[in-house]
Amino acid sequence: MSITSWNAEDRPREKFAALGATALSKAELLAILVGSGSTDLSAVELMRQILTDHHNSIHELERLTVEQLCAYKGIGPAKAVTILAACALACRYASEEIAPRSKMDNAEVISRYFSPLIANLGHEECHVMLLDNSLRLIASRCVSVGGLSSASVDVRKVMKDAVLSDASALVLCHNHPSGSLTPSRSDDDLTRRVREAATAVGLRMLDHIIVSTDGYYSYQENGKL
């Protein structure tokens, strides 16, 4: 049965307009975005099936590829990208819960900023947070996108960005797709190289944080910086 044949109060768009977003399930909200289902399932039913297959978790959905979503009948590349874009937007919204210009002076607040952005990714990314003299955020940039186990960071580019941004301090943060929070030997080596380079140009390396679905690890808190 197509959505257009439902009673008006049961259609996702009409329900949203009448009752607001909180009245809709995740499947109904995603159905509004994709617009249609398959020949066998309505958009809501299709989204419900996909969510059920992934424990009703937006974080799990975000980790899927376009190809994996396209394996579902009724999902093509355009719909897959729309779904993934919605998931990414939801995760970025979560990172904005930290007030602009907040002090990034401890590992917990820094991890709360980065975790929604990268903790659930299926590949490794490394980001640098640039801070002013009061340890307030100037900018945050992705400096490396890697595979499942490593990411290559150009330390010279990190320093160049920091100097051009007139930063006084910086923080590195990367994710471990495996879920492990144990630093690797390459993580330790990267920390050492960035700390030495930062010192050479008069910058303070405040921390290097690893995030995953299990929490965070702070080099500063563990006395390794």
N, C-alpha and C positions, 0 to 999 in steps of 0.2 A: 504494500500500500504506500503510495507516495505521500509526502508530507502535506501536499496541497489538498489531499482528500480528508485530512484530519479535521476535527473540530477546531475552530479558530483558537480557542483557549489552550489547545495542546500543541500548536505549532510553535517552534522555538522563537522565531522572530516576533510573533504576536505576543507570546508569553513574556519575552524580554521587554517589549514596549509597554505591556500592561503591568508587569510585576517587578521588573528589574532583574539584573544579572544574578542576584542571590537565589532567585527562584528556579534557576536552571542548573542542570547537572553539567559536568564537564563534557559529556557526550553531546548534550544539546548546544552548548556554547561552540564546540568545534564544528557541529553540524551547520551552524549559521555561517561559519567561515567557508566550509567546503561547498555548501550549496546543494549538493545532490549526492545520492548514494549509488548503488548498483541496480541492476535489473531485479535483483532478489531482495535487496535491503534498502530501507530508507537511509537518508544521511545520518539520522540519529542512531539507527540500529547498527550501521556500519561503524560509526565512531565508538559506540558502546562495545562492539566486538573487539576493535583494536585496543581500546583501553583495558578491557577485561584480559586480553592476552598479555598485557604489561602491567598487571596488578593495579590498575586504575591510577597509575602514577604518571604525572606530567614529566617528572625527572627521567623515568625510564623511556617515555615517548621521545624525549629530546635526544636520547642517545641513538635512536634509529637513523639509518641512512635513507636517502630518497629511494634507493633501490629496494630496501626492506619494506618500506611503506607501499611501494608500487606492487608488491607481491599480493596485496589485498585487492580483490576484484572491486572495481569502482574507484580505485585510487590511481591517478596518473601523476606524472611529474609535477604539474601545476598544483594539484591538491596536496601532494606530499610536501612541497616547499611551503605551502600555506600553513600546513599543520606544524612543521618544524619552526617556521617563523613565529607562530603564535606561542610555541613552547619557549623559544629563545626570548621573546618579549616578556613573558611571564617571569622568567628567571632574572632578566635585567631589572624588572620592576622590583623584585625582591631585594636587589642590591641597592636600590635607591631609598630603602627604608632608613639608611644612614643619612643623617642630615648633611646637606652640602656644607663644605668647609669644616666638617668635624675633625677633631684632632685624631690622627692615626698614630697614637703613641703607645699602643699595646697590641699584642698578637690577637687577642679576641676580637677587637673591633676590625682589625685588618682582615681577619679570616671571614668575618661576617660580610665584609664588602666583596671579597673574591669568591666565596663559596657558591653563591647563586650563579655566578658567571661561568665557572670552570670545573667545579667539583664533580659534576655529573657527565662530563665529556668522555667520549670513548677514545680520545686521543690526548696526548700530552700537550699542554700549552704553558708557556712561561710569560708572565706579565711583570712589568716594573711599575711601581707606584712612586711618583716624584712628589716630594714634600718641601714646603717652605721652611723658614727658620723656626716657625712655631709648630712644625709637624702637621700642618694642614695640607690637604690634598691640592696639588697643582694640576696633575694629570695622571692618568693610568693608561698604559699602552701594552699591547701584546707584542712581545719581542721575539717570540719563536713559536712555531707550530710544528710539532713532531709526530712521531708514530705512537705505538702503544707503550714504549718503554723509555724513550729519550727525546729530548728537544735540544737543538743546537742554538746557543745564544751567542750573538756577536757582542762581546763585552765592550768593544770600542764604540759601537753604535749606541749602546746603553749609556755610556759616559757622555757621548756627544749630545744625545737628547737631554740628559740631565743638565749639562752645562748651558745649552741653548735655552732651556726652560728656567734658568736661574734657580735651580733647586739647591737646597741645602742638605737634603737627606734623601735616601731612597730605600725602597723595600722590594725584594724579589718575592714572587709567589708563583708556584707552579702546582699542577695537579698530578696525582697518581691515579690513572684509570683503573689500576688493579685494586684500589682501595687501601693498599698498604700505606702507612704513614712513616715507615722507616726510611730515613735518607739513604740514598745509594752512594757509592764512591764517587760517581760523576756529579751527584748533587753537592757533595762536600767540596769537590774540586771547583765547581762553578762558584760556590760561596766564597772560597778562598780567592779566586781570580777577580771576582767583582769587588770584594772588600779591598784587595790590594789596589785595584784600579781606582776605586772611589777615594781611597786615602791619598793617592798620588795627585788627584785633582781637587783635593780639599772638600770632599763630600763625606758624609757619614752614612754608612750602611746600617740602617736601623735593625733590619731583620731579614731573614729568608724563611718563608712560610710554605709548607706543603699542605695542600688541602685534598681531601677525598670525601667519599660518601660517609666515611667513619669519623670525620672530624678534621683536626688540623695538627700540624707539628710545627713548632717554632724553634729555630736555631738559637734565638736570643734566650728564650725561656729555658732551654736545655743546656745553656752555657757553652754553646759551640760557635759563638760569633765573637 
